[in-house]
Amino acid sequence: MEHIAIMKKSLGLTQKILSRQKKIESRWYKARCAPWGRIKSGEVVYFKDSGEPITIKAEVDKVIQFSDLTPEKIREMLNQYNQVGGLGMDDTRKNFEIFKDKNYCILIFLKNPQKIKPFYIDKSGFGVMSAWISVDDVNKIRREPLR
């Protein structure tokens, strides 16, 4: 399986992944959704900023999934994983306010991030607001840029 993570451009997270400042991609949810239960060690995640082409890929080192979260567990997780520089989050308090009501979290530990030749994807059928796409082969949704 291959995965595409769509990142909020204004946060600059793709560059933090490339510079290895961000070693863990976290996804926080009220209900379980992709990539919950679909991602495992050895797979590849492609990263793109919203509205931009895919420019980075990284290998999945390990995955940890958390359920039945409480605000206390979330605070503990943010402190633990951000302290090692893993989450790439600058303001733990602000992020706690964003995540405190979430029920699920997936931590995806990344290795070997690298810049790749940019390419676009066709998100048709995945939903306009999809922030994570899992496919058998990313080449099946690769498309040429509009000219």
N, C-alpha and C positions, 0 to 999 in steps of 0.2 A: 504494500500500500504506500502511496505517496500523498503528501498533504500540502495544502497551501494555506498559510496563515496571512490574513489581511490585517494590517496594523494601522492604527490611527496615526496619520502622517505627522500631525503637530507634536506628538510625543517623542519623535526621533528614535524610536526603539530599534528600527532596522539597523541603524548605524551603531547602536550599542551592542547589537548581536554581532555585527561584523568585527567590532573592536574587542570583543570578548568581555565587555563591561557587563553585558546581560548574558548570563549562562543558562537561565531557566526561563522558558516561556510559560506563563501562567494563564489559565483560562478559568474564569469564575462564573457560575451559573446559578439561577434559581431552580431550574430543572435540568436534568441531564440532556446534553446534546453534543454534537460532534466537537471534538474528537473522542468523547467519553467512550471507553471500551473499544475504540477503533485504532488506537495508535500504540506502537510497541518499539522496543529497542531495535536499532538497526535500520529503521525506516528513515525516509528523507522528508524534511519539511522545507518547502520553498516559502520565502517571505516577500511580501510586497506591501508598500504603503498604499493606502486607499487612493484610487485614481491613477496609480502609476503601474509600470510593468513589474514583474518579478525580477529581482536583482540579486538575491542571496539565497543560498541553500545551506542547510546544516543537517547533520546526522543526529538521530535521537539516541542518546546514551542510555537514559532510563526514563520511566514514567511512574509517577506516584499519583493516585487518585484519592481524594478525600470526599466523604459524604457526611451528612448529618452535622454540618458545621454550625458552630455557635459563635457569637462575637468574640468570646474568649479564645476559642481555637484559632479563629482568623487572626487575631492580634498576635498570638504566639507564632503562627506560621509566617506572617509578614516579618516579624522580628527575626526569626530563625533563618529564613531563606534570603532575606535582603541583607543581613549582616555579612554574609559570605559574598556579597556582590552579585548574587545570582539573579535577582528579579529585575535589576536595573531601574528600580523605582527610587526617585529622589526624595519623596516626601511620604514616609510610612504612615503618618497620621492622616494625611489627605486620602491615601489609598484605603486605609481602614474604613473611612467614612463611605467610600465607594463600594467596598466589598462586604461590609458588616452584616448585610441581610442576605448574603448568598448562602446556598445550601450545599453546593458542590464546587470543588476546585480540582483542576488537573495541573500538575507541575511536570513540564516536559524539559528534561535536562538535555542541553545541546552540546555537541562537540563538532569540531572541524568546520566552523562556519566559513563560507567563502563567497566572494563576489562571482557572479556568473554573467554571461551575456544576457542582457535584458530580453524578456519576452512577455507578451500579453497572454491572457487566458480568456476563454469564453465562459462566463458564469451562467449562461442560459440553463434553466432547470434547477439551479442551486438556490435561487432566491436572491433578490437584489441586495438584501441586507446580510447575506452570509458572510461571516467573518472567518469561517474555517471550512475548507473543502477537502474531502478525502476521496481519492480516485485510485484505480488500479495503476494507471499510467498517465502522468501529467501531460504527455504528448497528445493524448486524446482530446484535451481541451485547449491546447496551445493554439494561438491564432496570430496572424500577422497584424502589425499595427495598421490603423487606418491612415491613409495618405491624403 
